[in-house]
Amino acid sequence: MRKIHLAALAAFLLVVCGGCGYRVGSLMHPQIKTVAVAPVQNETVEYNLTAQVRNLLCERFMVDGSLKLVDEKEADCIVYARVTDVRFAEVSWAKNDKDRDDIFLPNEWSVTLTIEYSVIIPGRVQPLVAAKKVTGTANFETGPDQMIGRLNGVRQAAYDASKNVVSSFTEGW
């Protein structure tokens, strides 16, 4: 009876310790410990994207915690990003005139932001991560001030795209 318990315990330990290849902790490349985010380029007509996207990329790297965010001079790798596309689409409409049944205006919009990024190790010719594109999307309502609603929607989409940049880079190994 004691041999059966020992065999069961050994089998249990083997299963628990084996873990099917799961890993606890960061999935980042072991030689890369720090990252910097270079100034972002904006190739769209949407304004104020460069600072927003760069700040959100930095924020997402800090939230992820796989890499320490440092200055470009101290970094093991540098993320270069550029915003290549911003698209808006109507999601829902609201009646604009109580007396007429045929006048509707969009009250909810969708925004899709496309970011192309690459990761460079300083001093190397070949990029660590060649140019990749990621997108971020968000829905927003226009409300009484359409520009504030639009800016908030673009910020949400930039946050979603930044999350995709960080996760595809830190988990891509």
Secondary structure as GFF3:
##gff-version 3
##sequence-region A 1 173
A	DSSP	alpha_helix	2	18	.	.	.	ID=ss1
A	DSSP	three_ten_helix	19	21	.	.	.	ID=ss2
A	DSSP	beta_strand	34	37	.	.	.	ID=ss3
A	DSSP	beta_strand	41	42	.	.	.	ID=ss4
A	DSSP	alpha_helix	49	64	.	.	.	ID=ss5
A	DSSP	beta_strand	68	69	.	.	.	ID=ss6
A	DSSP	beta_strand	77	95	.	.	.	ID=ss7
A	DSSP	beta_strand	104	120	.	.	.	ID=ss8
A	DSSP	beta_strand	129	141	.	.	.	ID=ss9
A	DSSP	alpha_helix	146	170	.	.	.	ID=ss10
###
